[in-house]
């Protein structure tokens, strides 16, 4: 960081505050770290990829993902079950996306 200051005595206060600010900025350190992907996030991404490819995912697996994400109830999965007793791919995708979003929002990794 470059700090400009004036040798004039009427700018003493501004010069001093600039130097104090520069000293504080000098103490800041940044560290770039790659975010680690946990097994839970990988599993949820696999579910989403399967659903996007047109495959199906077992209702138990979606319920497990919901429970692991902290939702704890299967009401959304149960509500998505159609008259034939099967979830559509869109319903499963939406549920998996909600579970992944909930996991990221709570900071669970």
Secondary structure per residue as TSV (DSSP state, phi and psi in degrees):
chain	resnum	aa	ss	phi	psi
A	1	X	-	360.0	138.8
A	2	X	-	-101.7	136.4
A	3	X	-	-120.3	123.6
A	4	X	-	-98.0	133.4
A	5	X	-	-142.8	162.1
A	6	X	-	-109.2	139.7
A	7	X	-	-78.3	-7.3
A	8	X	S	-69.7	141.7
A	9	X	G	-70.2	-22.2
A	10	X	G	-77.3	-8.3
A	11	X	G	-107.1	15.5
A	12	X	H	-58.5	-45.4
A	13	X	H	-63.8	-43.6
A	14	X	H	-66.6	-39.8
A	15	X	H	-63.4	-44.0
A	16	X	H	-63.8	-44.0
A	17	X	H	-66.0	-34.8
A	18	X	H	-65.0	-41.6
A	19	X	H	-68.6	-37.7
A	20	X	H	-65.2	-42.9
A	21	X	H	-62.4	-44.2
A	22	X	H	-62.1	-38.5
A	23	X	H	-64.6	-39.6
A	24	X	H	-67.0	-40.8
A	25	X	H	-64.8	-35.4
A	26	X	H	-62.2	-28.3
A	27	X	T	-78.4	-13.6
A	28	X	-	-74.3	129.8
A	29	X	-	-125.4	138.3
A	30	X	-	-109.2	142.0
A	31	X	-	-131.7	124.1
A	32	X	-	-90.7	121.4
A	33	X	-	-129.5	140.0
A	34	X	-	-76.4	131.8
A	35	X	-	-73.2	128.2
A	36	X	-	-80.0	137.0
A	37	X	-	-93.7	121.4
A	38	X	-	-82.3	168.6
A	39	X	H	-63.5	-36.2
A	40	X	H	-64.2	-45.8
A	41	X	H	-64.9	-41.1
A	42	X	H	-61.3	-41.6
A	43	X	H	-65.3	-42.0
A	44	X	H	-65.8	-38.7
A	45	X	H	-64.9	-36.5
A	46	X	H	-64.6	-40.3
A	47	X	H	-61.9	-46.1
A	48	X	H	-62.7	-43.3
A	49	X	H	-62.4	-40.4
A	50	X	H	-63.3	-43.8
A	51	X	H	-68.3	-38.1
A	52	X	H	-66.3	-31.1
A	53	X	T	-78.0	-4.7
A	54	X	T	95.7	4.3
A	55	X	-	-79.2	179.7
A	56	X	-	-119.8	154.3
A	57	X	-	-126.3	138.9
A	58	X	-	-63.0	143.2
A	59	X	H	-60.5	-34.2
A	60	X	H	-63.9	-36.5
A	61	X	H	-68.5	-37.4
A	62	X	H	-69.0	-41.5
A	63	X	H	-62.4	-38.3
A	64	X	H	-65.2	-41.1
A	65	X	H	-65.2	-38.7
A	66	X	H	-65.8	-44.3
A	67	X	H	-65.3	-39.4
A	68	X	H	-68.4	-28.2
A	69	X	T	-79.7	-6.1
A	70	X	T	100.3	-1.8
A	71	X	-	-68.8	-45.0
A	72	X	-	79.0	-19.2
A	73	X	-	-120.5	149.6
A	74	X	-	-99.6	20.9
A	75	X	H	-64.9	-38.1
A	76	X	H	-67.9	-41.2
A	77	X	H	-67.9	-38.9
A	78	X	H	-68.0	-36.4
A	79	X	H	-69.5	-25.7
A	80	X	H	-81.3	-11.3
A	81	X	-	-70.7	127.7
A	82	X	-	-80.0	-176.9
A	83	X	T	-64.6	-27.6
A	84	X	T	-81.1	-2.5
A	85	X	S	85.6	8.8
A	86	X	-	-124.1	146.2
A	87	X	-	-83.9	146.5
A	88	X	-	-80.5	161.8
A	89	X	H	-61.8	-36.3
A	90	X	H	-66.0	-40.6
A	91	X	H	-64.4	-41.7
A	92	X	H	-65.5	-40.8
A	93	X	H	-63.7	-43.2
A	94	X	H	-63.3	-41.6
A	95	X	H	-66.1	-43.1
A	96	X	H	-64.6	-38.1
A	97	X	H	-66.4	-40.3
A	98	X	H	-63.0	-40.9
A	99	X	H	-65.4	-41.6
A	100	X	H	-65.8	-41.3
A	101	X	H	-64.2	-40.3
A	102	X	H	-65.6	-38.5
A	103	X	H	-65.9	-40.1
A	104	X	H	-71.2	-35.5
A	105	X	H	-68.6	-34.2
A	106	X	H	-84.7	-9.3
A	107	X	T	84.1	8.0
A	108	X	-	-72.2	130.4
A	109	X	-	-129.7	360.0
